[in-house]
């Protein structure tokens, strides 16, 4: 199933947070890849083209996992 209106506010917040992960972090490279994929999907949705809801959810979930792990890495 496709959805032409993903939660853009949540996606933009996540993109902003992923961008702030320190380049020294183990998670920075993964964050960069997820950011790129999310940006492409967001641009596609904003252009009025449908995006796959399952793929958007997978990327958002992965983004939050990366954020969580990057924050845990900083605590140690």
Secondary structure, 3 states (H helix, E strand, C coil): CEECCCCHHHHHHHHHHHHCCCCCCCCHHHHHHHHHHHHHHHHHHHCCCCEEHHHHHHHHHHHHHHHHHHHHHHHC
